[in-house]
Amino acid sequence: MIDKNNPLPLYSQLQNIMIEKIKKGFYPINKALPSEFELVNEYGVSRTTVRQAIDNLVKDGYLEKRRGVGTFVIDKNKKNLWDLQELKSFREEFVNKGYIVKTRKLKIELVQSNKELREIFGKDVKEFYCLERLRYLNEEPVICVTTYVPKILVPRLEQYNFSEESLFDILSKIYHIQIKYATKEFRAIIVSNDDANLLNIKSGSPVQLIKTITYSEKNIPIEYSISRDRGDLSVYKVKINYRNK
């Protein structure tokens, strides 16, 4: 139990006790942690101490806060694995794995072409829809994504509800664009202040920057996305075959 004569801070003692209980199954994986009130009464410490211990365990990957639901025990070694062997939408990839998936549309607006967009879509494409979204897994924000789609391909794109509908579904079912393949470029960057606020992480944290160009069956680029993924929650897997000489 908590020893108030121990020089170790109370929240550190509580963390260690809770970690042991998680490892021994007293706090089971995928189950809600007792409420702050219950933990205060159980361990005889202040609410501030309980909150500090919980916040540290969230950062260390033992717990996960889910808005409107509570704090849950999670598998420290399990991260959100995105298998890159098939091209799927965010919703397709994670709904099938049992996650609660949510997308929040931040904005959609028309923008003019720039140097980067001209290199991808060519100089004849002048105007694009710029779509900003924030994506959640189990109520936790995990990805900020900015997507550009040529207006000529998707007139009146702003009328659709991107909080409920997948962009890939809209492209294929509404605009009859057949998606064939995509290229992805990965690199690590330091998160911007705006993205840090959206992703609920500290400024200066590392994130994965992923640039994706998606092509139609005619090998024409149809959308360009720039996503910033929380490095502490997202893992990507790809199968690579060895070519015998």
TALIN-V369946 format. One record per backbone hydrogen bond with DSSP energy under -0.5 kcal/mol. CO is the residue of the C=O (numbers start at 0). NH is the residue of the N-H. Records with the same first field share a line. If there is no record, write none. Layout:
CO: NH / NH
This chain:
1: 3
2: 5
8: 12
9: 13
10: 14
11: 15
12: 16
13: 17
14: 18
15: 19
16: 20
17: 21
18: 22
19: 23
20: 24 / 25 / 26
21: 24
25: 27
27: 30
30: 72
34: 38
35: 39
36: 40
37: 41
38: 42
39: 43 / 44
45: 49
46: 50
47: 51
48: 52
49: 53
50: 54
51: 55
52: 56
53: 57
54: 58
55: 59
56: 61 / 62
57: 60
61: 73
63: 71
64: 66
65: 68 / 69
69: 65
70: 32
71: 63
72: 29
73: 75
74: 77
76: 78
78: 80
79: 81 / 234
80: 82
81: 83 / 236
82: 85
85: 87
88: 92
89: 93
90: 94
91: 95
93: 96 / 98
94: 97
98: 100
99: 137 / 138
101: 135
102: 104
103: 133
106: 131
108: 129
110: 127
113: 117
114: 118
115: 119
116: 120
117: 121
121: 124
123: 125
125: 112
126: 150
127: 110 / 129
128: 130 / 148
129: 108 / 131
130: 146
131: 105 / 106
132: 144
133: 103
134: 141 / 142
135: 101
136: 139
138: 66
139: 136
141: 229
142: 134
143: 227
144: 132
145: 225
146: 130
147: 223
148: 128
149: 152 / 153
153: 156
155: 158
156: 159
159: 161
160: 163 / 164
162: 102
165: 169
166: 170
167: 171
168: 172 / 173
169: 173 / 174
170: 176
175: 177
176: 178
177: 216
180: 214
182: 212
184: 210
186: 208
188: 206
190: 203
191: 195
192: 196
193: 197
194: 198
195: 199 / 200
201: 204
204: 190
205: 230
206: 188 / 208
207: 209 / 228
208: 186
209: 211 / 226
210: 184
211: 213 / 224
212: 182
213: 221 / 222
214: 179 / 180
215: 218
219: 215
222: 213
223: 147
224: 211 / 226
225: 145
226: 209 / 228
227: 143
228: 207
229: 232 / 233
232: 79
234: 81
236: 83
241: 243
